[in-house]
Amino acid sequence: MEMGKKLVMLILVVLLVERSSAVTLCKMDDNGFAACKPAVTQPNPVDPTPECCKAISGADLPCLCSYKNSMVLPALGIDPNLAMGLPAKCNITPPANC
């Protein structure tokens, strides 16, 4: 059942990303994701930009952490390990369980 929920969530996120120019997930909008994407994309991630760190500072980090083991991030081209390291790179304390 859990895998079914994750698949439904993945489909919804992909549809939203493809059909909307104003996607918001965990209090991060598409501009925030775009600013952070180079820092969380393999094979050559870069350091997060000030715009990315600003987006991360306003994001719901526990919400974002809930996606670390899901298929949503890789489906969006985001490396989950790099994404979970962004708060520390932006001098933001990550949630305890993230």
VOMARKE-861655 format. One record per atom (N, C-alpha, C): residue number from 1; chain; atom name; x, y, z. Coordinates in nm, 2 decimals, always signed. Example, Ala and Ser with C-alpha at 12.3 -4.5 7.8 and 13.67 -1.06 7.14 Angstrom:
BEGIN
+-----+------+------+--------+--------+--------+
: pos : unit : site :      x :      y :      z :
+-----+------+------+--------+--------+--------+
:   1 :    A :    N :  +1.32 :  -0.57 :  +0.78 :
:   1 :    A :   CA :  +1.23 :  -0.45 :  +0.78 :
:   1 :    A :    C :  +1.32 :  -0.33 :  +0.78 :
:   2 :    A :    N :  +1.28 :  -0.22 :  +0.71 :
:   2 :    A :   CA :  +1.37 :  -0.11 :  +0.71 :
:   2 :    A :    C :  +1.29 :  +0.00 :  +0.79 :
+-----+------+------+--------+--------+--------+
END
This chain:
BEGIN
+-----+------+------+--------+--------+--------+
: pos : unit : site :      x :      y :      z :
+-----+------+------+--------+--------+--------+
:   1 :    A :    N :  +0.08 :  -0.12 :  +0.00 :
:   1 :    A :   CA :  +0.00 :  +0.00 :  +0.00 :
:   1 :    A :    C :  +0.09 :  +0.13 :  +0.00 :
:   2 :    A :    N :  +0.20 :  +0.12 :  +0.08 :
:   2 :    A :   CA :  +0.28 :  +0.24 :  +0.09 :
:   2 :    A :    C :  +0.34 :  +0.27 :  -0.05 :
:   3 :    A :    N :  +0.38 :  +0.17 :  -0.13 :
:   3 :    A :   CA :  +0.44 :  +0.19 :  -0.26 :
:   3 :    A :    C :  +0.34 :  +0.25 :  -0.35 :
:   4 :    A :    N :  +0.21 :  +0.21 :  -0.34 :
:   4 :    A :   CA :  +0.10 :  +0.27 :  -0.42 :
:   4 :    A :    C :  +0.09 :  +0.42 :  -0.39 :
:   5 :    A :    N :  +0.09 :  +0.46 :  -0.26 :
:   5 :    A :   CA :  +0.08 :  +0.60 :  -0.23 :
:   5 :    A :    C :  +0.20 :  +0.68 :  -0.29 :
:   6 :    A :    N :  +0.32 :  +0.62 :  -0.28 :
:   6 :    A :   CA :  +0.44 :  +0.69 :  -0.34 :
:   6 :    A :    C :  +0.42 :  +0.71 :  -0.49 :
:   7 :    A :    N :  +0.37 :  +0.60 :  -0.55 :
:   7 :    A :   CA :  +0.36 :  +0.61 :  -0.70 :
:   7 :    A :    C :  +0.25 :  +0.72 :  -0.74 :
:   8 :    A :    N :  +0.14 :  +0.72 :  -0.66 :
:   8 :    A :   CA :  +0.04 :  +0.83 :  -0.69 :
:   8 :    A :    C :  +0.10 :  +0.97 :  -0.67 :
:   9 :    A :    N :  +0.18 :  +0.98 :  -0.56 :
:   9 :    A :   CA :  +0.24 :  +1.11 :  -0.53 :
:   9 :    A :    C :  +0.34 :  +1.15 :  -0.64 :
:  10 :    A :    N :  +0.42 :  +1.05 :  -0.69 :
:  10 :    A :   CA :  +0.51 :  +1.08 :  -0.80 :
:  10 :    A :    C :  +0.43 :  +1.12 :  -0.92 :
:  11 :    A :    N :  +0.33 :  +1.06 :  -0.96 :
:  11 :    A :   CA :  +0.25 :  +1.09 :  -1.08 :
:  11 :    A :    C :  +0.19 :  +1.23 :  -1.06 :
:  12 :    A :    N :  +0.14 :  +1.26 :  -0.94 :
:  12 :    A :   CA :  +0.08 :  +1.40 :  -0.92 :
:  12 :    A :    C :  +0.19 :  +1.51 :  -0.93 :
:  13 :    A :    N :  +0.31 :  +1.48 :  -0.87 :
:  13 :    A :   CA :  +0.41 :  +1.58 :  -0.88 :
:  13 :    A :    C :  +0.46 :  +1.60 :  -1.02 :
:  14 :    A :    N :  +0.48 :  +1.50 :  -1.10 :
:  14 :    A :   CA :  +0.52 :  +1.51 :  -1.24 :
:  14 :    A :    C :  +0.42 :  +1.58 :  -1.32 :
:  15 :    A :    N :  +0.29 :  +1.55 :  -1.30 :
:  15 :    A :   CA :  +0.19 :  +1.62 :  -1.37 :
:  15 :    A :    C :  +0.19 :  +1.77 :  -1.34 :
:  16 :    A :    N :  +0.20 :  +1.80 :  -1.21 :
:  16 :    A :   CA :  +0.20 :  +1.94 :  -1.17 :
:  16 :    A :    C :  +0.32 :  +2.01 :  -1.23 :
:  17 :    A :    N :  +0.44 :  +1.95 :  -1.23 :
:  17 :    A :   CA :  +0.56 :  +2.01 :  -1.29 :
:  17 :    A :    C :  +0.54 :  +2.04 :  -1.44 :
:  18 :    A :    N :  +0.48 :  +1.94 :  -1.51 :
:  18 :    A :   CA :  +0.47 :  +1.96 :  -1.65 :
:  18 :    A :    C :  +0.36 :  +2.05 :  -1.69 :
:  19 :    A :    N :  +0.26 :  +2.07 :  -1.61 :
:  19 :    A :   CA :  +0.14 :  +2.15 :  -1.65 :
:  19 :    A :    C :  +0.13 :  +2.29 :  -1.58 :
:  20 :    A :    N :  +0.21 :  +2.31 :  -1.49 :
:  20 :    A :   CA :  +0.20 :  +2.44 :  -1.41 :
:  20 :    A :    C :  +0.33 :  +2.51 :  -1.41 :
:  21 :    A :    N :  +0.32 :  +2.64 :  -1.42 :
:  21 :    A :   CA :  +0.44 :  +2.72 :  -1.41 :
:  21 :    A :    C :  +0.46 :  +2.77 :  -1.27 :
:  22 :    A :    N :  +0.37 :  +2.74 :  -1.18 :
:  22 :    A :   CA :  +0.38 :  +2.79 :  -1.04 :
:  22 :    A :    C :  +0.36 :  +2.67 :  -0.94 :
:  23 :    A :    N :  +0.46 :  +2.58 :  -0.95 :
:  23 :    A :   CA :  +0.45 :  +2.46 :  -0.86 :
:  23 :    A :    C :  +0.51 :  +2.50 :  -0.72 :
:  24 :    A :    N :  +0.44 :  +2.46 :  -0.62 :
:  24 :    A :   CA :  +0.49 :  +2.48 :  -0.48 :
:  24 :    A :    C :  +0.49 :  +2.35 :  -0.41 :
:  25 :    A :    N :  +0.60 :  +2.31 :  -0.35 :
:  25 :    A :   CA :  +0.62 :  +2.19 :  -0.28 :
:  25 :    A :    C :  +0.69 :  +2.22 :  -0.16 :
:  26 :    A :    N :  +0.64 :  +2.19 :  -0.04 :
:  26 :    A :   CA :  +0.70 :  +2.21 :  +0.09 :
:  26 :    A :    C :  +0.75 :  +2.36 :  +0.10 :
:  27 :    A :    N :  +0.67 :  +2.45 :  +0.06 :
:  27 :    A :   CA :  +0.69 :  +2.59 :  +0.07 :
:  27 :    A :    C :  +0.81 :  +2.64 :  -0.02 :
:  28 :    A :    N :  +0.84 :  +2.56 :  -0.12 :
:  28 :    A :   CA :  +0.94 :  +2.60 :  -0.22 :
:  28 :    A :    C :  +0.87 :  +2.61 :  -0.36 :
:  29 :    A :    N :  +0.88 :  +2.72 :  -0.43 :
:  29 :    A :   CA :  +0.82 :  +2.73 :  -0.56 :
:  29 :    A :    C :  +0.91 :  +2.69 :  -0.67 :
:  30 :    A :    N :  +0.87 :  +2.69 :  -0.79 :
:  30 :    A :   CA :  +0.95 :  +2.65 :  -0.90 :
:  30 :    A :    C :  +1.07 :  +2.73 :  -0.92 :
:  31 :    A :    N :  +1.07 :  +2.86 :  -0.88 :
:  31 :    A :   CA :  +1.19 :  +2.94 :  -0.89 :
:  31 :    A :    C :  +1.30 :  +2.89 :  -0.79 :
:  32 :    A :    N :  +1.25 :  +2.85 :  -0.67 :
:  32 :    A :   CA :  +1.35 :  +2.80 :  -0.57 :
:  32 :    A :    C :  +1.41 :  +2.67 :  -0.62 :
:  33 :    A :    N :  +1.32 :  +2.58 :  -0.67 :
:  33 :    A :   CA :  +1.38 :  +2.45 :  -0.73 :
:  33 :    A :    C :  +1.47 :  +2.48 :  -0.84 :
:  34 :    A :    N :  +1.44 :  +2.57 :  -0.93 :
:  34 :    A :   CA :  +1.53 :  +2.60 :  -1.04 :
:  34 :    A :    C :  +1.66 :  +2.66 :  -0.99 :
:  35 :    A :    N :  +1.66 :  +2.74 :  -0.88 :
:  35 :    A :   CA :  +1.78 :  +2.80 :  -0.83 :
:  35 :    A :    C :  +1.87 :  +2.69 :  -0.76 :
:  36 :    A :    N :  +1.81 :  +2.59 :  -0.71 :
:  36 :    A :   CA :  +1.88 :  +2.48 :  -0.64 :
:  36 :    A :    C :  +1.92 :  +2.36 :  -0.73 :
:  37 :    A :    N :  +1.85 :  +2.35 :  -0.84 :
:  37 :    A :   CA :  +1.88 :  +2.23 :  -0.93 :
:  37 :    A :    C :  +2.02 :  +2.21 :  -0.96 :
:  38 :    A :    N :  +2.10 :  +2.31 :  -1.00 :
:  38 :    A :   CA :  +2.24 :  +2.28 :  -1.03 :
:  38 :    A :    C :  +2.32 :  +2.23 :  -0.91 :
:  39 :    A :    N :  +2.28 :  +2.25 :  -0.79 :
:  39 :    A :   CA :  +2.35 :  +2.21 :  -0.67 :
:  39 :    A :    C :  +2.31 :  +2.06 :  -0.64 :
:  40 :    A :    N :  +2.20 :  +2.01 :  -0.70 :
:  40 :    A :   CA :  +2.15 :  +1.88 :  -0.66 :
:  40 :    A :    C :  +2.14 :  +1.78 :  -0.78 :
:  41 :    A :    N :  +2.21 :  +1.82 :  -0.88 :
:  41 :    A :   CA :  +2.21 :  +1.74 :  -1.01 :
:  41 :    A :    C :  +2.34 :  +1.68 :  -1.04 :
:  42 :    A :    N :  +2.35 :  +1.55 :  -1.06 :
:  42 :    A :   CA :  +2.47 :  +1.48 :  -1.10 :
:  42 :    A :    C :  +2.49 :  +1.50 :  -1.25 :
:  43 :    A :    N :  +2.61 :  +1.49 :  -1.30 :
:  43 :    A :   CA :  +2.73 :  +1.45 :  -1.24 :
:  43 :    A :    C :  +2.82 :  +1.56 :  -1.19 :
:  44 :    A :    N :  +2.79 :  +1.68 :  -1.21 :
:  44 :    A :   CA :  +2.87 :  +1.79 :  -1.17 :
:  44 :    A :    C :  +2.80 :  +1.89 :  -1.09 :
:  45 :    A :    N :  +2.76 :  +1.86 :  -0.96 :
:  45 :    A :   CA :  +2.68 :  +1.96 :  -0.88 :
:  45 :    A :    C :  +2.78 :  +2.07 :  -0.85 :
:  46 :    A :    N :  +2.71 :  +2.19 :  -0.83 :
:  46 :    A :   CA :  +2.79 :  +2.31 :  -0.79 :
:  46 :    A :    C :  +2.74 :  +2.35 :  -0.65 :
:  47 :    A :    N :  +2.81 :  +2.45 :  -0.59 :
:  47 :    A :   CA :  +2.77 :  +2.50 :  -0.46 :
:  47 :    A :    C :  +2.64 :  +2.57 :  -0.48 :
:  48 :    A :    N :  +2.55 :  +2.57 :  -0.38 :
:  48 :    A :   CA :  +2.43 :  +2.64 :  -0.39 :
:  48 :    A :    C :  +2.45 :  +2.79 :  -0.40 :
:  49 :    A :    N :  +2.36 :  +2.85 :  -0.48 :
:  49 :    A :   CA :  +2.37 :  +3.00 :  -0.49 :
:  49 :    A :    C :  +2.30 :  +3.07 :  -0.38 :
:  50 :    A :    N :  +2.32 :  +3.20 :  -0.36 :
:  50 :    A :   CA :  +2.24 :  +3.27 :  -0.26 :
:  50 :    A :    C :  +2.09 :  +3.26 :  -0.28 :
:  51 :    A :    N :  +2.05 :  +3.25 :  -0.40 :
:  51 :    A :   CA :  +1.91 :  +3.24 :  -0.43 :
:  51 :    A :    C :  +1.86 :  +3.10 :  -0.39 :
:  52 :    A :    N :  +1.94 :  +3.00 :  -0.41 :
:  52 :    A :   CA :  +1.90 :  +2.86 :  -0.36 :
:  52 :    A :    C :  +1.89 :  +2.86 :  -0.21 :
:  53 :    A :    N :  +1.99 :  +2.92 :  -0.14 :
:  53 :    A :   CA :  +1.99 :  +2.92 :  +0.01 :
:  53 :    A :    C :  +1.88 :  +3.00 :  +0.06 :
:  54 :    A :    N :  +1.84 :  +3.10 :  -0.01 :
:  54 :    A :   CA :  +1.72 :  +3.18 :  +0.04 :
:  54 :    A :    C :  +1.59 :  +3.09 :  +0.03 :
:  55 :    A :    N :  +1.58 :  +3.02 :  -0.08 :
:  55 :    A :   CA :  +1.47 :  +2.93 :  -0.10 :
:  55 :    A :    C :  +1.47 :  +2.82 :  +0.00 :
:  56 :    A :    N :  +1.58 :  +2.76 :  +0.03 :
:  56 :    A :   CA :  +1.59 :  +2.66 :  +0.14 :
:  56 :    A :    C :  +1.56 :  +2.71 :  +0.27 :
:  57 :    A :    N :  +1.60 :  +2.84 :  +0.30 :
:  57 :    A :   CA :  +1.57 :  +2.89 :  +0.43 :
:  57 :    A :    C :  +1.42 :  +2.92 :  +0.45 :
:  58 :    A :    N :  +1.34 :  +2.93 :  +0.35 :
:  58 :    A :   CA :  +1.20 :  +2.95 :  +0.36 :
:  58 :    A :    C :  +1.12 :  +2.83 :  +0.34 :
:  59 :    A :    N :  +1.19 :  +2.72 :  +0.31 :
:  59 :    A :   CA :  +1.12 :  +2.59 :  +0.28 :
:  59 :    A :    C :  +1.08 :  +2.52 :  +0.41 :
:  60 :    A :    N :  +0.99 :  +2.43 :  +0.40 :
:  60 :    A :   CA :  +0.95 :  +2.34 :  +0.51 :
:  60 :    A :    C :  +1.04 :  +2.22 :  +0.50 :
:  61 :    A :    N :  +1.15 :  +2.23 :  +0.58 :
:  61 :    A :   CA :  +1.25 :  +2.12 :  +0.57 :
:  61 :    A :    C :  +1.21 :  +1.98 :  +0.61 :
:  62 :    A :    N :  +1.13 :  +1.97 :  +0.72 :
:  62 :    A :   CA :  +1.08 :  +1.84 :  +0.75 :
:  62 :    A :    C :  +0.99 :  +1.78 :  +0.63 :
:  63 :    A :    N :  +0.92 :  +1.86 :  +0.57 :
:  63 :    A :   CA :  +0.84 :  +1.82 :  +0.45 :
:  63 :    A :    C :  +0.94 :  +1.77 :  +0.34 :
:  64 :    A :    N :  +1.04 :  +1.85 :  +0.31 :
:  64 :    A :   CA :  +1.13 :  +1.81 :  +0.21 :
:  64 :    A :    C :  +1.20 :  +1.68 :  +0.24 :
:  65 :    A :    N :  +1.24 :  +1.67 :  +0.37 :
:  65 :    A :   CA :  +1.30 :  +1.55 :  +0.42 :
:  65 :    A :    C :  +1.22 :  +1.42 :  +0.39 :
:  66 :    A :    N :  +1.09 :  +1.44 :  +0.40 :
:  66 :    A :   CA :  +1.00 :  +1.32 :  +0.38 :
:  66 :    A :    C :  +1.01 :  +1.27 :  +0.24 :
:  67 :    A :    N :  +1.07 :  +1.34 :  +0.15 :
:  67 :    A :   CA :  +1.09 :  +1.29 :  +0.01 :
:  67 :    A :    C :  +1.23 :  +1.22 :  -0.01 :
:  68 :    A :    N :  +1.31 :  +1.22 :  +0.09 :
:  68 :    A :   CA :  +1.45 :  +1.17 :  +0.07 :
:  68 :    A :    C :  +1.46 :  +1.03 :  +0.02 :
:  69 :    A :    N :  +1.37 :  +0.94 :  +0.06 :
:  69 :    A :   CA :  +1.37 :  +0.80 :  +0.01 :
:  69 :    A :    C :  +1.26 :  +0.77 :  -0.09 :
:  70 :    A :    N :  +1.20 :  +0.87 :  -0.14 :
:  70 :    A :   CA :  +1.09 :  +0.85 :  -0.24 :
:  70 :    A :    C :  +1.15 :  +0.85 :  -0.38 :
:  71 :    A :    N :  +1.07 :  +0.82 :  -0.48 :
:  71 :    A :   CA :  +1.10 :  +0.83 :  -0.62 :
:  71 :    A :    C :  +1.08 :  +0.96 :  -0.68 :
:  72 :    A :    N :  +1.02 :  +1.06 :  -0.60 :
:  72 :    A :   CA :  +0.99 :  +1.19 :  -0.65 :
:  72 :    A :    C :  +1.11 :  +1.27 :  -0.69 :
:  73 :    A :    N :  +1.21 :  +1.27 :  -0.60 :
:  73 :    A :   CA :  +1.33 :  +1.36 :  -0.63 :
:  73 :    A :    C :  +1.41 :  +1.30 :  -0.75 :
:  74 :    A :    N :  +1.44 :  +1.17 :  -0.76 :
:  74 :    A :   CA :  +1.51 :  +1.12 :  -0.88 :
:  74 :    A :    C :  +1.43 :  +1.15 :  -1.01 :
:  75 :    A :    N :  +1.30 :  +1.14 :  -1.00 :
:  75 :    A :   CA :  +1.21 :  +1.16 :  -1.11 :
:  75 :    A :    C :  +1.22 :  +1.30 :  -1.16 :
:  76 :    A :    N :  +1.26 :  +1.39 :  -1.08 :
:  76 :    A :   CA :  +1.27 :  +1.53 :  -1.11 :
:  76 :    A :    C :  +1.42 :  +1.57 :  -1.14 :
:  77 :    A :    N :  +1.51 :  +1.46 :  -1.15 :
:  77 :    A :   CA :  +1.65 :  +1.49 :  -1.18 :
:  77 :    A :    C :  +1.73 :  +1.53 :  -1.06 :
:  78 :    A :    N :  +1.68 :  +1.51 :  -0.94 :
:  78 :    A :   CA :  +1.74 :  +1.56 :  -0.82 :
:  78 :    A :    C :  +1.80 :  +1.44 :  -0.74 :
:  79 :    A :    N :  +1.93 :  +1.45 :  -0.71 :
:  79 :    A :   CA :  +2.00 :  +1.35 :  -0.63 :
:  79 :    A :    C :  +1.96 :  +1.37 :  -0.48 :
:  80 :    A :    N :  +1.89 :  +1.28 :  -0.42 :
:  80 :    A :   CA :  +1.84 :  +1.29 :  -0.29 :
:  80 :    A :    C :  +1.95 :  +1.32 :  -0.19 :
:  81 :    A :    N :  +2.07 :  +1.26 :  -0.20 :
:  81 :    A :   CA :  +2.18 :  +1.28 :  -0.11 :
:  81 :    A :    C :  +2.23 :  +1.42 :  -0.12 :
:  82 :    A :    N :  +2.24 :  +1.47 :  -0.24 :
:  82 :    A :   CA :  +2.28 :  +1.61 :  -0.26 :
:  82 :    A :    C :  +2.18 :  +1.71 :  -0.20 :
:  83 :    A :    N :  +2.05 :  +1.68 :  -0.22 :
:  83 :    A :   CA :  +1.94 :  +1.76 :  -0.17 :
:  83 :    A :    C :  +1.94 :  +1.77 :  -0.02 :
:  84 :    A :    N :  +1.97 :  +1.65 :  +0.05 :
:  84 :    A :   CA :  +1.97 :  +1.65 :  +0.19 :
:  84 :    A :    C :  +2.09 :  +1.72 :  +0.25 :
:  85 :    A :    N :  +2.19 :  +1.75 :  +0.17 :
:  85 :    A :   CA :  +2.31 :  +1.82 :  +0.21 :
:  85 :    A :    C :  +2.30 :  +1.97 :  +0.19 :
:  86 :    A :    N :  +2.19 :  +2.02 :  +0.12 :
:  86 :    A :   CA :  +2.18 :  +2.16 :  +0.10 :
:  86 :    A :    C :  +2.17 :  +2.25 :  +0.22 :
:  87 :    A :    N :  +2.09 :  +2.21 :  +0.32 :
:  87 :    A :   CA :  +2.08 :  +2.30 :  +0.44 :
:  87 :    A :    C :  +2.21 :  +2.33 :  +0.50 :
:  88 :    A :    N :  +2.29 :  +2.22 :  +0.52 :
:  88 :    A :   CA :  +2.43 :  +2.24 :  +0.58 :
:  88 :    A :    C :  +2.51 :  +2.34 :  +0.49 :
:  89 :    A :    N :  +2.51 :  +2.32 :  +0.36 :
:  89 :    A :   CA :  +2.59 :  +2.40 :  +0.27 :
:  89 :    A :    C :  +2.54 :  +2.55 :  +0.28 :
:  90 :    A :    N :  +2.42 :  +2.57 :  +0.32 :
:  90 :    A :   CA :  +2.36 :  +2.70 :  +0.33 :
:  90 :    A :    C :  +2.36 :  +2.75 :  +0.47 :
:  91 :    A :    N :  +2.44 :  +2.69 :  +0.56 :
:  91 :    A :   CA :  +2.45 :  +2.72 :  +0.70 :
:  91 :    A :    C :  +2.31 :  +2.73 :  +0.77 :
:  92 :    A :    N :  +2.23 :  +2.63 :  +0.73 :
:  92 :    A :   CA :  +2.09 :  +2.61 :  +0.79 :
:  92 :    A :    C :  +2.10 :  +2.48 :  +0.86 :
:  93 :    A :    N :  +2.05 :  +2.48 :  +0.99 :
:  93 :    A :   CA :  +2.04 :  +2.35 :  +1.06 :
:  93 :    A :    C :  +1.93 :  +2.26 :  +1.01 :
:  94 :    A :    N :  +1.97 :  +2.14 :  +0.96 :
:  94 :    A :   CA :  +1.87 :  +2.05 :  +0.91 :
:  94 :    A :    C :  +1.79 :  +1.99 :  +1.02 :
:  95 :    A :    N :  +1.67 :  +1.94 :  +0.99 :
:  95 :    A :   CA :  +1.59 :  +1.87 :  +1.09 :
:  95 :    A :    C :  +1.67 :  +1.75 :  +1.14 :
:  96 :    A :    N :  +1.64 :  +1.71 :  +1.27 :
:  96 :    A :   CA :  +1.71 :  +1.61 :  +1.33 :
:  96 :    A :    C :  +1.71 :  +1.47 :  +1.26 :
:  97 :    A :    N :  +1.60 :  +1.44 :  +1.20 :
:  97 :    A :   CA :  +1.58 :  +1.31 :  +1.14 :
:  97 :    A :    C :  +1.60 :  +1.31 :  +0.99 :
:  98 :    A :    N :  +1.67 :  +1.41 :  +0.94 :
:  98 :    A :   CA :  +1.68 :  +1.42 :  +0.80 :
:  98 :    A :    C :  +1.82 :  +1.38 :  +0.75 :
+-----+------+------+--------+--------+--------+
END
